[in-house]
Each structure stands twice: as C-alpha cells, then as structure tokens.
C-alpha cells in the first residue's frame, strides 16, 4: 500500500502537501496562526498557466483548510481530494525544518478527531 500523501518542508518555511497528482501549500505566515493560536488556516494551490500570447498567469486558489483536531494532538488537512491527519509532533518537526517530510493519514469519513 502506498502512502496517501506527504507533508514536506519548503523554502521560506512554506509547507508542501502532495496527494496523488495534486500539490498544495501552507504559507509560513499562516503556520503561526495554526500552531500558536489554534486558528483554521487556508491550504492553497498555485494555478499557473500560460495564455495564448505566451504570458504566464499565476493564480493562487484556496483549495482547503488545516485545523487542529479536538484533542489538540493532531492537525487535520481538508482538501478537495480528501481529508488527512498528521500527528502534531510530526507536523511541528516538518514546520521547523527538523524533518524533511511526514506521511499523511487518510481520515475516515464521519470521524473528525
């Protein structure tokens, strides 16, 4: 069985979420709101595309959100391709750059942690 997805550390403290062929990110400035204040933060996707005259148009779209679970011991990631959970300690280690990546675990529908 393959991992359903991966959370990884990126440049400037951005976190990258890879699920199948989808790639999302959590901006570094949003992490403080999640980790220190427990606020729900956006998960975004870069939708860069080239238009007819060869000009690159970059758009950022909110494609989901991240939130602490009820116990405060894990982070739930909800995207349009599914919902996943990461233990808080693993999420923090990736956010601080102590770990390069952490696996995402699928949430069972109807179970919100």
C-alpha positions in Angstrom: 0.0 0.0 0.0 1.4 3.4 -0.9 1.2 6.5 1.3 -1.8 8.6 0.5 0.2 11.8 0.7 3.2 13.7 2.1 3.7 16.9 4.0 7.2 18.4 3.3 9.2 21.4 4.3 9.8 24.0 1.6 11.8 27.2 1.1 11.0 30.1 3.4 9.1 27.9 5.8 6.3 27.0 3.4 4.8 23.6 3.8 4.0 21.5 0.7 1.3 18.9 0.6 1.4 16.3 -2.1 -1.6 14.0 -2.6 -1.5 11.9 -5.8 -1.0 14.4 -8.6 -2.3 17.3 -6.6 0.1 19.8 -4.9 -0.9 22.3 -2.3 0.9 24.5 0.2 0.5 26.2 3.5 2.2 29.6 3.7 4.7 30.2 6.5 2.9 33.2 7.9 -0.3 31.1 8.4 1.5 28.4 10.4 1.8 30.7 13.5 -2.0 31.1 13.5 -2.5 27.4 13.5 0.3 26.3 15.9 0.2 29.1 18.4 -3.5 30.2 18.3 -5.3 27.1 17.1 -6.9 29.0 14.2 -8.1 27.4 11.0 -5.7 28.3 8.1 -6.1 28.1 4.3 -4.5 25.5 2.1 -3.7 26.9 -1.3 -2.8 25.7 -4.8 -0.8 27.6 -7.4 -2.7 27.5 -10.7 -0.1 28.9 -13.0 -1.0 28.7 -16.7 0.2 30.2 -20.0 -2.4 32.1 -22.0 -2.5 32.4 -25.8 0.3 35.1 -26.2 2.8 33.1 -24.2 2.3 35.1 -21.0 2.4 33.2 -17.7 -0.5 33.9 -15.4 -0.2 32.9 -11.8 -3.3 32.5 -9.7 -3.5 31.2 -6.1 -6.7 29.5 -5.1 -7.8 28.3 -1.6 -8.4 24.6 -2.0 -9.0 23.6 1.6 -8.1 24.3 5.2 -6.0 23.0 8.1 -7.1 22.9 11.7 -6.2 21.3 15.0 -8.3 18.3 15.9 -10.4 18.4 19.1 -7.7 16.9 21.3 -5.0 19.3 20.0 -2.7 16.4 19.3 -3.0 16.3 15.5 -3.5 18.6 12.5 -6.4 17.8 10.1 -5.9 18.8 6.5 -9.1 19.1 4.4 -8.6 19.5 0.6 -10.8 18.9 -2.4 -9.2 15.5 -2.9 -9.7 14.3 0.6 -9.1 14.8 4.3 -6.0 13.7 6.1 -4.5 13.8 9.6 -0.9 14.3 10.8 0.3 13.9 14.4 1.0 17.3 15.8 4.6 16.4 16.7 5.3 15.4 13.1 3.7 18.5 11.7 5.7 20.7 14.1 9.0 18.9 13.2 8.4 19.5 9.5 7.3 23.1 10.0 10.5 23.8 12.0 12.6 22.0 9.3 13.8 19.3 11.7 12.2 16.7 9.5 12.1 16.8 5.7 8.6 15.2 5.4 5.9 13.4 7.2 3.2 11.0 5.9 -0.5 12.0 5.7 -3.0 9.5 7.0 -6.5 9.5 5.5 -9.4 10.5 7.7 -12.3 8.1 7.8 -15.5 9.9 6.6 -17.6 10.9 9.5 -14.7 10.8 12.0 -13.4 14.3 12.8 -10.9 13.5 15.5 
